[in-house]
Amino acid sequence: MNVVASQLTPVSVSTLPSAEELDRSLRTASPAEIIAAALKTVGREKLALVSSFGTESATLLKVAADVDPAIPVIFLDTGWLFEETLAYRDTLIASLGLKDVRSIKPAEETLSREDPDRDLWFSDPDACCRIRKVEPLARALKPFDAWLNGRKRFQGNARTDIPVVEDDGVRLKFNPFANVSREELEAIFVRAKLPRHPLAASGFRSVGCMPCTSRTAEDEDERAGRWRGRAKTECGIHTTKTS
């Protein structure tokens, strides 16, 4: 499916349809149809895709690239990522032909003030996520009226009941893969011959920042390796509305 953004007429911000209205109309749509609808609703210049370039990210990036490879992609480079994730980002940019990937870093002033010894991940992981992910994303999303992300209901916990489209404060938030199953995800990998994250083969089924990511056993939830031993299950970008 190829959608040329210049052929779409975006709706002005003041007349954007509501998240509830869009969710009703897209509830059974395919990921590609949802992305195309988001593109048509706000236009390429006002739509961003947020990706961690983690173990499942290639699938959403592939579908989005098939719709329009010039959709801006926001990548949060927290300063604590695995080198393998940074290499995987570069691999996917090249293999999928992504035309506008923006690597966003935390503010140096904030890091110097709140995490001078780089140990905040241990003493207060919520604060670490806030300054390295939540605040940088809020800053990066300022120019946009809507964003895409790769959450799926099968991932469980707070993601079990996510809608296809939701209200995210001043912008719309599209979850194109909300209805996708593990089997469908794997089928996209196989059909498109997508490269795998370099750490996936060694037991990392969900990859985030290095200090807070561990391997998972086959009988564990795939996100069990994130913040292991803590009640924390989300970094915060999906539990607070951006402004």
C-alpha atoms as one frame of an Amber mdcrd trajectory, in Angstrom:
protein
   0.000   0.000   0.000   1.554   3.311  -1.029   0.026   6.572   0.104   1.484
   9.795  -1.263   1.106  12.364   1.489   0.951  15.258  -0.944  -2.273  13.823
  -2.319  -3.927  13.910   1.099  -5.777  16.910   2.423  -5.205  17.072   6.185
  -7.954  18.310   8.446  -7.207  21.541  10.315  -6.460  21.160  14.019  -9.646
  22.935  15.024 -11.764  20.399  13.154  -9.947  17.178  13.998 -12.334  14.289
  14.620 -12.443  13.029  18.184 -10.410  10.036  19.315 -13.627   8.199  20.124
 -15.007   8.777  16.631 -11.792   7.597  14.984 -11.554   4.584  17.280 -15.065
   3.488  16.336 -14.354   3.789  12.628 -10.946   2.061  12.788 -11.666  -0.591
  15.404 -11.373  -3.457  12.920  -9.024  -1.805  10.423  -5.634  -3.252   9.485
  -2.440  -1.565  10.737  -1.797  -0.126   7.272  -5.335   1.263   7.083  -4.950
   2.846  10.534  -1.660   4.500   9.582  -3.136   5.739   6.303  -6.123   7.152
   8.190  -3.826   8.947  10.637  -1.868  10.377   7.719  -5.025  11.563   6.001
  -6.390  13.048   9.228  -3.457  15.315  10.094  -1.008  15.175   7.172   2.592
  13.989   7.075   4.043  17.150   8.633   1.832  16.736  11.697   2.150  12.969
  12.201   5.039  11.243  14.007   5.842   7.605  14.629   7.604   6.925  17.943
   9.834   3.851  17.891  12.275   2.284  20.352  13.852   0.205  17.571  13.362
  -2.715  19.939  12.698  -6.386  19.269   9.272  -5.878  17.648   9.759  -2.423
  16.179  10.652  -3.516  12.658   7.070  -4.625  12.011   5.428  -1.246  12.654
   8.235   0.550  10.845   7.821  -1.758   7.842   4.047  -1.212   7.616   4.474
   2.545   8.057   7.227   2.684   5.415   4.936   0.898   2.968   2.327   3.602
   3.552   4.797   6.512   3.433   8.534   6.160   4.203   8.779   9.905   4.886
   6.577   9.839   8.000   8.803  11.369  10.721  10.118   8.749  13.165  11.107
   9.805  16.693  13.743   7.688  18.422  14.549   8.411  22.079  18.298   7.995
  22.539  18.347   7.932  26.339  22.093   7.603  26.798  21.603   4.163  28.315
  20.724   2.156  25.203  22.507  -1.008  24.125  24.995  -0.475  21.292  23.095
  -3.233  19.495  19.935  -1.100  19.538  21.753   1.845  17.978  23.166  -0.447
  15.287  19.710  -1.946  14.696  18.269   1.536  14.237  20.799   2.216  11.483
  20.121  -1.172   9.879  16.365  -0.590   9.728  16.727   2.953   8.426  18.730
   1.586   5.510  16.733  -1.575   4.831  13.294   0.069   5.053  14.254   3.313
   3.352  13.090   5.491   6.245  13.570   9.105   5.211  13.111  11.114   8.420
  14.353   9.465  11.628  15.026  11.921  14.449  17.187  10.760  17.363  16.169
  12.754  20.427  18.436  12.977  23.480  17.753  14.169  27.040  18.626  17.763
  27.875  22.230  17.931  29.105  21.295  20.550  31.688  18.666  18.232  33.157
  21.060  15.284  33.256  23.730  17.359  34.995  21.249  18.599  37.563  19.233
  15.447  38.285  21.514  12.550  37.366  25.127  13.750  37.651  26.403  10.318
  38.765  24.314   8.321  36.256  22.810   6.196  39.019  19.252   7.552  38.977
  18.092   4.403  37.150  18.821   2.485  40.373  17.652   4.924  43.055  14.579
   6.285  41.255  13.789   4.601  37.907  10.609   6.642  37.438  12.604   9.874
  37.658  15.222   8.426  35.309  12.564   7.576  32.732  11.039  11.019  33.139
  14.199  12.948  32.293  15.467  10.517  29.661  12.230   9.568  27.887   9.040
  11.344  28.993  10.328  14.921  28.878  12.352  14.487  25.652   9.339  12.916
  23.926   7.038  15.726  25.029   9.536  18.170  23.558   9.882  16.205  20.307
   6.123  15.917  19.826   5.477  19.660  20.097   5.159  20.184  16.309   2.796
  17.237  15.814  -0.967  16.777  16.091  -0.895  12.957  16.253   1.517  10.113
  16.841   1.801   6.395  16.145   3.236   3.767  18.469   3.646   0.003  18.514
   1.833  -1.167  21.649  -0.207  -4.375  21.419  -2.932  -5.707  23.674  -1.281
  -9.114  23.928   1.616  -7.494  25.812  -0.636  -7.378  28.860  -0.641  -5.227
  32.000  -1.677  -1.643  31.180  -1.782  -2.502  27.480  -4.525  -5.122  27.629
  -7.386  -2.764  26.822  -5.775  -0.071  24.694  -8.033   1.365  21.973  -6.949
   1.804  18.371  -7.137   5.594  18.777  -7.011   7.531  22.032  -6.913  11.092
  23.250  -3.409  12.140  24.313  -3.921  15.602  25.670  -3.452  18.087  22.837
  -2.975  15.407  20.173  -4.321  12.094  18.902  -2.544   8.827  19.637  -2.884
   5.946  17.192  -2.157   2.336  18.186  -2.105   0.577  14.771  -0.997  -2.755
  16.229  -3.463  -2.838  19.129  -5.325  -5.810  17.625  -2.307  -7.631  16.198
  -1.505 -11.083  17.613   1.924 -12.594  18.247   1.365 -14.862  15.266   0.505
 -11.965  12.969   3.558 -10.089  14.167   5.792 -13.050  13.369   4.153 -13.375
   9.963   5.155  -9.796   9.121   8.758 -10.547  10.098   8.834 -13.657   7.917
   6.921 -12.285   4.923   9.012  -9.109   4.722  12.265 -10.891   5.675  12.887
  -8.272   8.330  16.181  -8.292  10.240  15.880  -9.193  13.921  17.212  -7.144
  16.806  20.755  -8.418  17.513  19.869  -9.211  21.148  16.728 -11.226  20.389
  18.643 -14.445  19.735  20.265 -14.319  23.175  17.037 -14.168  25.173  16.152
 -10.470  25.181  12.504 -10.454  24.120  11.864  -6.817  25.043  14.747  -4.353
  24.939  14.884  -0.954  26.587  17.677   0.793  28.481  20.641  -1.387  29.373
  20.534  -1.141  33.219  16.809  -1.930  33.353  16.621  -4.748  30.774  17.307
  -8.446  31.332  16.746 -11.701  29.507  13.461 -13.557  29.890  12.697 -17.267
  30.033  10.316 -18.832  27.514   7.622 -19.272  30.164   7.770 -15.625  31.245
   5.847 -12.656  29.904   7.919 -11.059  27.160   8.212  -7.795  29.127   9.200
  -9.527  32.374  12.781  -8.508  31.748  11.967  -4.812  31.953  12.606  -3.316
  35.410  12.860  -6.820  36.824  12.092  -7.053  40.513  10.170  -3.803  40.586
   6.455  -3.034  40.330   7.251  -0.719  37.412   6.047  -1.974  34.004   6.009
   1.210  31.879   8.528   3.984  31.302   5.850   6.663  31.512   5.417   7.814
  27.925   2.224   5.771  27.675   0.863   6.457  31.161   0.908  10.259  31.074
  -0.626  12.520  28.456   1.797  14.656  26.512   1.283  18.394  26.406
